[in-house]
Amino acid sequence: MSRSFAFKGKRSIATLAFAAIVLCLAFVTADSGRAGLAPPPGKVLISGTAYAFFDIDDRVPGAVVRIEEYPELSAPVQADGSYFIEVPDDANVTPYIDTPAGYNDIYLQTFHTSGSNLEHVNFQVVPDLYYYGFAALLGVPLDENGRIEQCVIVSTFSIHEARDATTFDPGFKDVYPHGLPGSTATITPLQGDTRGPIYFTYPGILPDPAQTASSEDGGVLWVEVPPGYYWLEPEHPTERLAPFLAHCENGRLINANPPWGFYELKDGEEPDPAVMASEPDTKLDARVNRKARATGRGKKRKVKLGLNAGEPLNAKLIVTRGKRRLGPPKTRQLKPGKRSLAVRIRRKVGPGRASVKLKLADRAGNTKVATRKVRIRR
């Protein structure tokens, strides 16, 4: 972030001093309190620290944080491992980190930004030594490039003290072990050859398929997960924890790490709205009738097309012959249920075949176009 001050004409020493203080505070805030900055309207800031698995003092400088849903956005990781990135509000965002050689790219859980900055969104980056070691230990297939073939999801059942830390170092770094023992979790949907949950031991911090619940380390993982969105739901005999959404693609390593992921809730607390993301709506719900119908004669001729709408839709019906429109297009906002649209055919249009096009759009921006043929009467 850059700030500039232009001084025209004479200014008092007090004015210059005040400007200098403001400038210094701007840079101090940008360096040490990124999440406290006020982003522009319609935006929120995500900030955190990137560090290495098994070596929290290795801060992975030179890496770049990106957002899956917004490829144009990126932010460098600083020498102390910190980063901050501005993202759209009221949107699904999946942060991930491009790492230098010797480390492996990590994706986080999918958030839905909800009007507040997201702080301490950390990346626990896995060095090659542990990446290949865990793959061998669990028998996870690797591709020709030495990457996992399918998706792996990792998280931690973390105690609230890890989230209470207001700084990374000192603070979060000193809360260890940070796991909530006795926790379990489920993944929905459970499909394909997915294996898990597999819980980490403590001490030792190794994934053990024979273990039935979390240890003090708090780690848990699922391997060989097919592509798709997954809802991860935690359970504990006495405590409540937050769930999260994960987006798998082949070769992807997801680590929903502390203090997010499966974090412990305090008495009366509900999960942060940002973690209650849902699978994005990518499909328009409507079934269009197989045939269009021509009705009436003379001045009362119409072409109709029906559909069954599974959600509110914007619809536009157009009837053409070649490049010529045979009547004014019909536009309507449709409620769910069985609906139809009709275009009144102009009087001078002769009988014969015509093309019918129905354009649909839902509130999520998904679109669908259906085309049909019809024979117009005299």
Secondary structure, 3 states (H helix, E strand, C coil): CCCCCCCCCCCCHHHHHHHHHHHHHHHHHHHHCHHHCCCCCCEEEEEEEEEECCECCCCCCCCEEEECCEEEEEEECCCCCEEEEEEECCCEECEEEECCCCEECEECCEEECCCCCECCCCEEEEEHHHHHHHHHHHCCCECCCCCECCEEEEEEEECHHHHHCCCCCCCHHHCCCCECCCCEEEEECCCCCCEEEEEECCCCCCEECCCCCCCCCCEEEEEEECCEEEEEEEECCCCCECCEEEEECCCCEEEECCCCCEEECCCCCCCCHHHCCCCCCCCCCEEECCCCEEECCHHHCEEEEEEEECCCEEEEEEEEECCEECCCCEEEEECCEEEEEEEECCCCCCCEEEEEEEEEECCCCCEEEEEEEEEECC
